[in-house]
Amino acid sequence: MSAIGALLRPRSVAVIGASADASKMTGRPIGYLQKYGFTGDIWPVNPRAESIAGLRSFPDVAALPGAPDAAIVLLGAERAEAAVRELAAKGCQAAIVLASGYGEANEEGARRQQALKDAAGGMRLLGPNTIGLVNLTDAMMLSATGALEVGTLAPGRISVVSQSGGILGSLLSRAADRGIGFAKLVSTGNEADIDSSEMIAHLVDDEATDVIAVYMEGLRRPEMFKQAARRAAELGKPIVVYKVGRSDSGARAATSHTGALAGADRVYDALFRQYGVIRAESFTDLLDIPAALATGRRMKGDRVAILTSTGGAGTLLADNCGLAGIDVAAPDGATTQRLATLLNEDPGAIGRNPVDVTLAGLRPELFRGAIDALLESPGYDATVVVIGSSALATPDIVTGAIVECQARSEKPVLAYVSPHAPHLVRLLNSQGIPAFAAPESCASVLRALHRPALPPLPSPVTEDTPILAGLPAGNLNEAESKALFARFGVPMAREHVAADAQAAAEAARALGGEVVLKVLSRAIAHKSDIGGVRVGLSPAEVPEACATMLQRLTDAGAPVPEGFLVQERVRGGIEMILGFHRDPQLGPVILLGSGGVAAELFQDTTLRLLPIVRKDAEAMVEELKAAVLLRGYRGAPAADVPALVDTVLAFATMAGTAGERLLEAEINPLFVLPEGQGTRAVDGLAVLR
């Protein structure tokens, strides 16, 4: 058995610093182990007590009768290190340290945390600053959370990994009130050793776990998380994450537009999307969505039937489903006729969605017949039954009908309990019917039950850092940047580098027609901000424009440029931005969005982590509001979307091949020309470490 396996299912547990007073926090763990029926050995360690809770107490770790599989350390930070060192020497496989005052506190705490990790040696460590773990599958409670004081905790198929101990207790108590069962709950705390990614990876292969709910503050090992998420998707075990830290108030100032647009939370969104992880938009979702997924039922499409005995609640639910992108379509003709016959109604009156059965009262045979008709309809992928106030008097009729009908179908069946009736919600959940007290919750759950298939895993890109050899650190100038991009097949507008005004005029004549003139400088990232770009010049106008630009740079205190860039003027395309950014936590990220000078204003962008495949690039295009323009809007010609996808892939290959030395890269704007005419990069920037 692995050390984490021993931690979750120990045969013997040492409780270091156990108190004989069960009312104290340090007295709880032994009480909980006994209360929930732990059948293994419990070894309290307390030099001032001969026995605790009817168990022999040992004066120190050395006196224990053997090496415990797991230990829970209830000592303060100043004494925990010695206890961990003694446990490791004894041969303990894993220890849980509850104390705070470590890395979450200050620099001294961080040093104390490293010393704790060093003291553990080869022994695995959960925490510090954790509330421990709860294993309801095997009735093993290694925790001090007061949530274990509640009456009955039902085992279930949902496991929880939380980087907060308080959240673990919150979910445990809320689930008990809702009639929802858990398999395992683990608080990873400061993650000095065992982190959330490793625990998720372990639980993915846990036979008692079908769904994993995660409360996440950040990821220490994103690559392990990605592997665990892919493994979970292969096994059909959804991962639902509630990620805190959504605001970008702490976002760093970035050289490129991409750095400003690719906020840290948006990168997590991209990670979850690519690896099939469901993001809980609200804390309530972190319980609601796993509870529905744990039934094992999934929607094959996005069409839902709503059966209601109260018109207002049905309309409320339908509205929220519409906002969530769930199709609340009217029933097909055959289903309408079946319902009309069953309810003795005119087909014109019954052929709506929500299907209102108010006049049928609470006659069980009619209620069951209506649910069956909707579940058997080929036009629907799920059914939600709205439970009104009339069900309060006879809850068994309603719940019995729903349970009976669900057993005859493989489609998801949900219940929206409109009145305030916690007992009804609990009753339905305990009988395998996901029940919710808010219409928003139903809509979120329905959206989670319909998940597209993941794209195939991309092949890793081989880094080739010599492609950057000879290039300076910091910002490359536009010509250097675009030369790098062009090596990987990114199409460029025709252009020439000119050392001075005379050479610039000659370059303009060689290009023919109107040109774009730019200053060429590694020190100026956003040239248009200080008058370093002129559009639509004739060759004759170029010398004077060069002189004006140089004067403006002098007036602005900008450094002398390396020269000028003379470029053909590209017309008739849609401006996009294509960028690369290296996120400090999650690594290399590609951004695609509406481009030009208003890129940051519109913020119509989407992200993916590298590496990507063609399906990723195609999905990125479709996620943009600009997709409407690209397809041709109000008579405008459709843009060359396949060429845009090719350009995204070429740019992504460049970013992956360049390796760690490439910090940022950007094409803005990238012109997407009409169908068959390709793309053109007309401005570019790269930043090297």
VOGU-3710 file (C-alpha; in Angstrom, 3 decimals, decimal comma):
1> msaigallrp> 0,000/0,000/0,000  1,274/3,478/-0,882  1,858/6,061/1,829  -1,201/8,039/0,700  -3,198/4,806/0,690  -2,047/4,178/4,261  -3,025/7,725/5,187  -6,547/7,267/3,840  -6,995/3,698/5,169  -4,660/3,209/8,138
11> rsvavigasa> -4,685/0,074/10,261  -3,101/1,943/13,156  -3,213/5,621/14,082  -1,021/7,523/16,533  -2,548/10,714/17,962  0,288/12,956/19,133  -0,751/15,500/21,751  -4,116/13,858/22,388  -6,139/15,367/25,205  -8,201/13,442/27,734
21> daskmtgrpi> -10,770/16,272/27,545  -13,071/15,358/24,635  -14,443/18,906/24,526  -11,070/20,308/23,458  -9,930/20,399/19,834  -7,039/18,073/20,725  -9,541/15,643/22,222  -11,762/15,424/19,159  -9,805/13,121/16,793  -9,864/10,087/19,107
31> gylqkygftg> -13,531/10,739/19,841  -14,345/10,865/16,141  -12,371/7,710/15,374  -14,366/5,886/18,044  -17,704/7,499/17,186  -17,543/6,478/13,533  -16,381/2,937/14,220  -12,657/2,802/13,418  -11,623/-0,804/14,065  -7,840/-0,412/13,908
41> diwpvnprae> -5,379/0,463/16,684  -5,505/3,942/18,223  -2,374/4,997/20,115  -2,687/8,263/22,061  0,598/10,014/22,922  0,451/12,242/26,007  3,101/12,071/28,765  0,651/13,434/31,360  -2,101/10,834/30,903  -2,123/7,101/31,559
51> siaglrsfpd> -5,270/6,520/29,502  -7,441/8,541/27,122  -10,973/7,546/26,089  -10,389/4,067/27,490  -7,140/3,624/25,562  -3,632/3,241/26,947  -1,681/6,493/26,534  2,013/6,466/25,665  4,535/9,006/27,000  6,242/9,563/23,647
61> vaalpgapda> 6,501/8,251/20,092  9,416/5,975/20,932  7,196/4,106/23,408  4,599/3,156/20,804  4,188/-0,615/20,331  4,996/-0,359/16,627  5,212/1,948/13,634  1,770/3,487/13,005  0,444/3,586/9,465  -0,605/7,189/10,039
71> aivllgaera> -0,351/9,832/12,733  -2,176/13,032/13,484  -0,032/15,668/15,203  -2,022/18,016/17,460  0,942/19,966/18,836  1,739/23,620/18,204  4,245/24,662/15,563  7,071/24,932/18,109  6,771/21,230/19,093  5,426/19,623/15,919
81> eaavrelaak> 8,833/19,377/14,208  10,286/17,139/16,916  7,194/14,905/16,827  7,436/14,568/13,040  11,117/13,643/13,282  10,327/10,982/15,912  7,471/9,552/13,836  9,713/9,299/10,773  12,361/7,504/12,859  9,712/5,121/14,144
91> gcqaaivlas> 8,747/4,165/10,576  5,377/5,900/10,343  4,213/6,128/6,707  2,373/9,460/6,810  1,586/12,203/9,308  -0,980/15,004/9,431  0,112/18,298/11,017  -2,779/20,554/12,021  -0,814/23,485/13,453  -0,728/26,883/11,743
101> gygeaneega> 2,046/29,470/11,856  3,984/28,118/8,895  4,258/29,267/5,280  0,910/31,057/5,430  2,191/33,388/8,154  5,512/35,003/7,206  9,092/34,282/6,137  9,950/32,780/9,505  6,926/30,508/9,144  8,130/29,467/5,688
111> rrqqalkdaa> 11,505/28,487/7,173  9,699/26,561/9,908  7,655/24,749/7,250  10,777/23,708/5,354  12,294/22,424/8,590  9,134/20,382/9,172  9,425/18,886/5,710  13,101/18,088/6,303  12,245/16,439/9,617  9,763/14,133/7,862
121> ggmrllgpnt> 12,497/12,682/5,635  10,899/9,862/3,639  7,660/9,995/5,616  4,784/11,682/3,752  3,262/14,805/5,229  -0,268/16,253/4,963  -0,374/19,927/5,929  0,606/21,798/7,960  -2,303/24,162/8,595  -4,846/21,478/7,714
131> iglvnltdam> -7,964/20,153/9,400  -7,060/16,615/8,298  -9,082/14,087/6,333  -12,366/12,227/6,509  -12,869/8,805/4,918  -16,575/7,988/5,056  -16,162/4,972/2,791  -14,131/3,126/5,412  -15,235/5,069/8,530  -11,780/6,525/9,212
141> mlsatgalev> -11,735/10,075/10,568  -8,334/11,717/10,956  -9,655/15,184/11,565  -10,554/17,732/14,195  -13,305/19,448/12,215  -16,378/20,202/14,296  -18,510/19,243/11,281  -18,101/15,638/12,448  -20,370/16,484/15,387  -23,434/16,277/13,111
151> gtlapgrisv> -25,715/13,293/13,523  -25,445/10,995/10,521  -22,944/11,293/7,678  -23,893/9,105/4,755  -21,167/7,602/2,572  -21,392/8,487/-1,099  -19,436/8,570/-4,352  -18,061/12,143/-4,196  -14,558/12,873/-2,905  -13,383/16,359/-1,951
161> vsqsggilgs> -9,902/17,893/-2,059  -9,723/21,307/-0,439  -6,788/23,624/0,133  -8,830/25,108/2,980  -9,742/23,200/6,114  -12,724/25,415/6,847  -14,209/24,738/3,426  -13,929/20,995/4,019  -16,017/21,354/7,175  -18,477/23,624/5,368
171> llsraadrgi> -19,062/21,121/2,576  -19,370/18,226/5,003  -22,062/19,927/7,068  -23,953/21,288/4,034  -23,967/17,868/2,398  -25,301/16,233/5,555  -28,161/18,741/5,618  -28,902/18,087/1,923  -28,803/14,285/2,096  -25,665/14,088/-0,066
181> gfaklvstgn> -22,982/11,520/0,726  -19,192/11,726/0,389  -16,464/9,127/-0,051  -13,325/10,994/1,095  -12,607/14,585/2,080  -9,017/15,810/2,351  -7,711/19,214/3,392  -4,206/19,701/1,971  -3,498/22,950/3,854  -0,090/24,500/3,149
191> eadidssemi> 0,996/21,525/1,020  4,525/21,245/2,364  4,582/17,751/0,825  1,320/16,175/-0,394  -0,460/18,715/-2,575  -3,906/18,825/-4,136  -2,697/17,530/-7,518  -1,188/14,394/-5,985  -4,267/13,775/-3,863  -6,553/14,216/-6,877
201> ahlvddeatd> -4,385/11,794/-8,855  -4,750/9,232/-6,073  -8,527/9,662/-5,785  -9,024/9,323/-9,548  -8,122/5,641/-9,122  -10,123/5,206/-5,912  -12,832/2,594/-6,509  -15,248/4,355/-4,152  -14,922/7,722/-5,932  -16,945/8,646/-9,030
211> viavymeglr> -16,683/12,456/-8,860  -13,988/14,724/-7,385  -14,855/18,191/-6,056  -11,932/20,587/-5,553  -11,659/23,867/-3,663  -8,599/25,441/-5,271  -6,499/28,481/-4,424  -3,667/27,624/-6,834  -1,645/24,753/-8,264  1,871/23,859/-7,183
221> rpemfkqaar> 2,230/21,068/-9,738  0,087/21,863/-12,774  1,571/19,068/-14,897  0,465/16,455/-12,356  -2,976/18,065/-12,275  -3,199/17,849/-16,078  -2,273/14,160/-16,014  -4,828/13,478/-13,284  -7,530/15,375/-15,172  -6,865/13,429/-18,380
231> raaelgkpiv> -6,912/10,168/-16,450  -10,203/11,183/-14,808  -11,708/11,981/-18,224  -10,615/8,584/-19,570  -12,275/6,850/-16,604  -15,420/8,980/-16,811  -14,843/10,541/-13,396  -15,640/14,271/-13,587  -13,560/16,821/-11,677  -15,431/19,924/-10,494
241> vykvgrsdsg> -13,303/22,866/-9,326  -14,251/26,009/-7,452  -11,253/28,277/-8,025  -10,889/31,405/-5,890  -8,853/34,459/-6,872  -10,876/35,584/-9,875  -10,016/39,241/-9,766  -7,033/40,522/-11,725  -6,365/43,331/-9,284  -2,883/41,956/-8,769
251> araatshtga> -2,083/41,468/-12,453  1,391/42,630/-13,386  2,113/45,336/-15,890  2,922/43,648/-19,202  4,955/44,690/-22,227  2,463/43,244/-24,699  -1,308/43,531/-24,912  -1,365/39,750/-24,463  0,245/39,988/-21,029  -2,447/42,428/-19,929
261> lagadrvyda> -5,303/40,406/-21,435  -4,179/36,965/-20,217  -5,117/37,408/-16,550  -4,189/34,574/-14,212  -7,774/33,471/-13,628  -8,462/33,324/-17,365  -5,496/30,998/-17,750  -7,074/28,659/-15,199  -10,267/28,815/-17,272  -8,266/27,665/-20,283
271> lfrqygvira> -6,645/24,861/-18,287  -10,008/23,558/-17,097  -11,557/23,773/-20,567  -8,714/21,884/-22,241  -8,572/19,101/-19,676  -12,292/18,489/-19,240  -12,562/20,009/-15,767  -15,911/21,568/-14,864  -15,570/24,985/-13,254  -18,064/25,743/-10,489
281> esftdlldip> -19,122/29,355/-10,960  -20,489/29,644/-7,424  -19,683/27,961/-4,134  -23,131/26,343/-4,209  -22,179/24,702/-7,520  -19,307/22,899/-5,800  -21,883/20,722/-4,036  -24,766/20,816/-6,521  -22,857/19,767/-9,650  -20,964/16,799/-8,104
291> aalatgrrmk> -24,210/15,572/-6,515  -25,863/15,380/-9,931  -22,812/13,898/-11,645  -22,538/11,206/-8,978  -25,750/9,629/-10,310  -23,744/8,603/-13,387  -26,330/10,074/-15,779  -25,320/12,451/-18,580  -27,154/14,541/-21,166  -26,453/13,567/-24,773
301> gdrvailtst> -27,629/16,973/-25,972  -28,739/20,287/-24,490  -32,541/19,886/-24,566  -34,499/19,791/-21,312  -38,152/19,197/-20,474  -39,664/20,990/-17,482  -42,697/19,468/-15,765  -44,384/21,779/-13,290  -47,494/22,064/-11,187  -46,833/25,748/-10,520
311> ggagtlladn> -46,601/28,048/-13,524  -44,441/30,768/-11,978  -41,739/28,407/-10,763  -41,681/26,656/-14,147  -41,201/29,958/-15,954  -38,461/30,961/-13,522  -36,622/27,724/-14,183  -37,070/27,986/-17,959  -35,647/31,508/-17,918  -32,535/30,416/-16,019
321> cglagidvaa> -32,049/27,465/-18,359  -32,183/29,813/-21,323  -29,556/32,059/-19,771  -27,329/28,997/-19,278  -27,639/27,994/-22,931  -29,995/25,060/-22,270  -32,675/24,506/-24,913  -36,231/24,565/-23,460  -37,995/23,589/-26,682  -41,677/22,682/-27,025
331> pdgattqrla> -42,461/18,935/-27,112  -42,706/17,208/-30,473  -46,074/16,263/-31,891  -46,119/12,671/-30,636  -45,141/13,692/-27,108  -47,733/16,490/-27,127  -50,480/14,078/-28,166  -49,445/11,575/-25,487  -49,569/14,252/-22,788  -52,908/15,607/-24,057
341> tllnedpgai> -54,471/12,161/-23,965  -53,061/11,441/-20,510  -54,185/14,747/-19,004  -57,393/15,041/-21,004  -56,238/18,400/-22,364  -56,374/20,059/-25,744  -53,049/19,481/-27,579  -52,818/23,206/-28,319  -52,895/23,965/-24,607  -50,468/21,263/-23,480
351> grnpvdvtla> -47,856/21,531/-26,246  -45,610/23,953/-24,391  -42,448/23,729/-22,314  -42,666/23,997/-19,288  -45,419/21,378/-19,305  -47,960/22,541/-16,712  -49,902/19,776/-14,926  -51,499/22,002/-12,287  -55,024/20,861/-13,154  -54,048/17,213/-12,762
361> glrpelfrga> -53,621/17,756/-9,043  -51,569/15,164/-7,214  -52,969/12,062/-8,859  -49,959/9,721/-8,871  -50,856/7,919/-12,096  -51,055/11,195/-14,051  -47,859/12,525/-12,528  -45,957/9,338/-13,341  -47,407/9,211/-16,833  -46,297/12,785/-17,579
371> idallespgy> -42,749/12,147/-16,340  -42,543/8,934/-18,390  -43,773/10,725/-21,507  -41,078/13,383/-21,237  -38,294/10,912/-20,403  -39,250/8,699/-23,344  -39,481/11,617/-25,771  -36,608/11,646/-28,302  -36,751/15,432/-28,203  -35,378/15,753/-24,670
381> datvvvigss> -32,072/14,820/-23,014  -33,152/15,445/-19,400  -36,232/16,265/-17,354  -36,618/18,635/-14,426  -39,649/18,204/-12,193  -40,750/21,356/-10,376  -42,171/20,567/-6,949  -44,672/23,116/-5,708  -46,178/23,863/-2,295  -48,961/21,325/-2,799
391> alatpdivtg> -46,373/18,562/-2,407  -45,629/19,586/1,178  -48,683/17,753/2,459  -47,985/14,514/0,563  -44,247/14,399/-0,214  -44,165/10,632/-0,684  -46,494/10,805/-3,687  -44,214/13,224/-5,511  -40,887/11,670/-4,577  -42,169/8,153/-5,137
401> aivecqarse> -43,314/9,003/-8,646  -40,001/10,640/-9,572  -37,914/7,769/-8,187  -40,067/5,197/-9,948  -39,885/6,960/-13,311  -36,143/7,592/-13,077  -35,559/3,853/-12,660  -37,127/3,295/-16,086  -34,849/5,725/-17,927  -31,148/6,427/-18,385
411> kpvlayvsph> -31,675/10,190/-18,768  -30,962/12,628/-15,923  -33,948/13,526/-13,755  -33,661/16,588/-11,506  -36,025/18,206/-9,042  -36,461/21,912/-8,344  -38,136/22,353/-4,955  -39,870/25,716/-5,205  -41,094/26,190/-1,601  -38,621/26,340/1,272
421> aphlvrllns> -38,616/22,657/2,139  -35,169/21,383/3,209  -36,714/18,065/4,221  -37,927/17,493/0,651  -34,526/18,349/-0,803  -32,894/15,953/1,657  -35,433/13,187/0,948  -34,973/13,395/-2,817  -31,173/13,529/-2,667  -31,069/10,551/-0,321
431> qgipafaape> -33,090/8,583/-2,896  -30,777/9,428/-5,788  -32,728/12,354/-7,269  -30,566/15,507/-7,449  -32,743/18,176/-5,839  -32,162/21,905/-5,639  -33,718/24,882/-3,910  -32,734/27,457/-6,536  -33,486/27,597/-10,288  -29,951/28,878/-10,940
441> scasvlralh> -28,574/25,669/-9,432  -30,672/23,523/-11,770  -29,433/25,466/-14,780  -25,770/25,172/-13,719  -26,155/21,450/-13,177  -27,822/20,889/-16,554  -24,982/22,705/-18,280  -22,458/20,489/-16,452  -24,326/17,323/-17,410  -23,777/18,099/-21,098
451> rpalpplpsp> -20,029/18,158/-21,733  -18,354/17,972/-25,149  -15,698/15,361/-25,811  -12,118/16,407/-25,168  -9,820/17,015/-28,154  -6,980/14,521/-28,570  -3,839/15,100/-26,563  -1,322/17,147/-28,572  2,168/15,834/-29,118  4,731/17,691/-27,008
461> vtedtpilag> 6,797/20,236/-28,925  10,550/19,718/-28,863  12,281/22,844/-27,627  14,976/24,281/-29,875  16,409/27,251/-27,997  19,248/27,740/-30,558  16,644/29,370/-32,829  17,002/32,371/-30,498  20,802/32,337/-30,580  22,323/35,721/-31,235
471> lpagnlneae> 19,162/37,615/-30,330  19,403/40,111/-27,462  17,579/39,879/-24,151  14,521/42,082/-23,729  12,306/43,375/-26,519  13,188/42,470/-30,088  12,373/45,086/-32,683  9,514/44,433/-35,064  11,666/43,112/-37,914  13,542/40,701/-35,625
481> skalfarfgv> 10,276/39,514/-34,042  8,526/38,871/-37,331  11,564/37,141/-38,794  11,288/34,683/-35,898  7,572/34,124/-36,536  8,067/33,728/-40,294  10,514/30,849/-39,742  7,533/28,778/-38,569  5,200/29,676/-41,405  3,387/32,746/-40,092
491> pmarehvaad> 2,531/34,802/-43,235  3,979/38,329/-43,239  3,111/41,500/-45,085  5,849/42,498/-47,564  8,291/44,913/-45,930  11,846/46,282/-45,962  14,157/47,522/-43,225  15,638/50,969/-43,969  18,558/52,589/-42,183  17,533/56,164/-42,997
501> aqaaaeaara> 14,955/58,332/-44,779  16,526/57,901/-48,222  16,565/54,104/-47,908  12,991/54,217/-46,646  11,869/56,146/-49,746  13,611/53,635/-52,021  11,907/50,772/-50,177  8,528/52,464/-50,625  9,082/52,776/-54,378  10,067/49,105/-54,552
511> lggevvlkvl> 6,871/48,052/-52,790  4,678/50,290/-54,954  1,398/51,906/-53,947  0,635/53,223/-50,474  2,882/52,040/-47,657  3,026/51,987/-43,890  6,049/53,613/-42,255  7,200/52,665/-38,747  10,135/53,423/-36,530  12,218/50,346/-35,809
521> sraiahksdi> 13,218/50,198/-32,158  13,741/47,575/-29,489  12,999/50,206/-26,860  9,520/51,159/-28,125  6,916/48,407/-27,765  3,825/50,456/-28,677  4,978/52,667/-31,557  1,627/54,260/-32,361  1,420/55,758/-28,850  4,242/58,217/-29,642
531> ggvrvglspa> 3,664/58,840/-33,318  5,925/56,073/-34,571  3,469/54,757/-37,204  2,138/56,442/-40,390  -0,362/54,715/-42,661  -1,173/55,350/-46,322  1,977/57,203/-47,441  3,097/57,579/-51,032  6,829/57,062/-51,713  7,233/60,832/-52,116
541> evpeacatml> 5,822/61,464/-48,645  8,138/59,028/-46,880  11,255/61,248/-46,340  9,284/64,031/-44,655  7,366/61,458/-42,551  10,704/59,988/-41,380  11,923/63,412/-40,279  8,660/64,108/-38,432  8,840/60,751/-36,631  12,418/61,329/-35,489
551> qrltdagapv> 11,449/64,745/-34,131  8,506/63,308/-32,217  10,740/60,668/-30,672  13,206/63,355/-29,626  10,403/65,481/-28,128  9,138/62,446/-26,205  12,599/61,640/-24,846  12,636/58,292/-26,641  15,946/56,706/-27,705  17,218/56,935/-31,265
561> pegflvqerv> 15,667/54,082/-33,303  17,615/51,423/-35,196  16,003/52,584/-38,422  12,664/52,396/-40,189  10,350/49,646/-41,383  8,542/50,213/-44,670  5,598/47,881/-45,220  2,941/47,300/-47,846  -0,478/48,546/-46,782  -2,841/45,615/-46,174
571> rggiemilgf> -6,527/46,303/-46,785  -9,808/44,449/-46,612  -9,103/42,143/-43,678  -10,430/41,647/-40,149  -7,937/42,678/-37,479  -7,071/40,031/-34,872  -4,544/39,711/-32,078  -2,487/36,533/-31,682  -0,252/36,371/-28,662  1,887/34,238/-26,385
581> hrdpqlgpvi> 2,354/34,729/-22,661  4,199/32,678/-20,049  1,996/32,392/-16,980  4,123/32,135/-13,807  2,023/29,258/-12,423  0,639/27,348/-15,383  3,201/27,991/-18,095  2,922/28,894/-21,800  -0,400/30,296/-23,017  -1,710/31,239/-26,481
591> llgsggvaae> -4,245/34,063/-26,884  -6,486/34,848/-29,854  -8,873/37,765/-30,044  -10,181/40,871/-31,729  -7,137/42,995/-32,496  -6,001/46,454/-33,449  -5,579/49,484/-31,238  -8,741/48,619/-29,239  -7,676/45,063/-28,320  -7,587/45,781/-24,595
601> lfqdttlrll> -10,765/47,861/-24,778  -12,929/45,132/-26,340  -11,261/42,199/-24,546  -12,817/39,722/-26,970  -10,236/37,018/-26,414  -9,824/33,345/-25,660  -6,893/31,331/-24,296  -5,341/27,882/-24,485  -2,323/26,360/-22,761  0,387/24,930/-24,979
611> pivrkdaeam> 0,657/22,588/-26,712  -2,541/22,710/-28,800  -4,047/20,735/-31,680  -6,161/21,904/-34,633  -9,436/21,329/-32,789  -8,213/23,668/-30,059  -7,419/26,394/-32,591  -10,773/25,926/-34,334  -12,618/26,128/-31,006  -10,727/29,317/-30,108
621> veelkaavll> -12,032/31,014/-33,251  -15,617/29,946/-32,532  -15,495/31,214/-28,942  -14,900/34,811/-30,037  -17,611/37,408/-30,612  -15,594/38,249/-33,710  -16,499/34,813/-35,100  -19,659/36,428/-36,487  -17,518/38,903/-38,446  -15,179/36,184/-39,633
631> rgyrgapaad> -18,073/34,179/-41,051  -19,297/37,220/-42,997  -21,600/39,795/-41,420  -24,337/41,763/-43,215  -23,137/40,987/-46,679  -19,401/41,251/-45,991  -17,292/38,453/-47,465  -16,383/35,568/-45,175  -12,807/35,644/-43,918  -10,230/32,920/-44,476
641> vpalvdtvla> -10,834/31,079/-41,207  -8,856/27,934/-42,187  -5,834/30,174/-42,847  -6,358/31,814/-39,448  -6,349/28,379/-37,805  -3,142/27,504/-39,667  -1,556/30,743/-38,462  -2,552/30,073/-34,839  -0,957/26,616/-35,040  2,223/27,970/-36,661
651> fatmagtage> 2,551/30,660/-34,004  1,902/28,100/-31,243  4,606/25,833/-32,657  7,016/28,774/-32,681  6,224/29,591/-29,039  6,637/25,986/-27,927  9,854/25,465/-29,873  11,472/28,655/-28,573  11,371/27,291/-25,030  11,774/29,046/-21,687
661> rlleaeinpl> 13,719/31,977/-23,098  10,651/33,345/-24,897  8,624/35,345/-22,370  6,067/37,097/-24,567  5,239/37,297/-28,253  2,480/39,014/-30,143  1,085/39,802/-33,578  -1,269/42,775/-33,453  -2,859/43,254/-35,808  -3,034/40,009/-37,731
671> fvlpegqgtr> -5,180/40,656/-40,801  -7,508/37,805/-41,782  -8,248/38,386/-45,464  -11,302/37,166/-47,438  -11,669/33,446/-48,165  -8,763/32,006/-50,077  -6,467/35,001/-49,490  -4,860/33,910/-46,208  -3,608/36,042/-43,324  -0,945/38,719/-42,949
681> avdglavlr> 0,966/39,694/-39,827  1,552/43,452/-39,997  3,052/44,084/-36,554  4,958/41,888/-34,146  6,729/41,828/-30,827  8,824/39,236/-28,993  10,363/39,527/-25,520  13,272/37,274/-24,538  14,590/36,324/-21,151
//
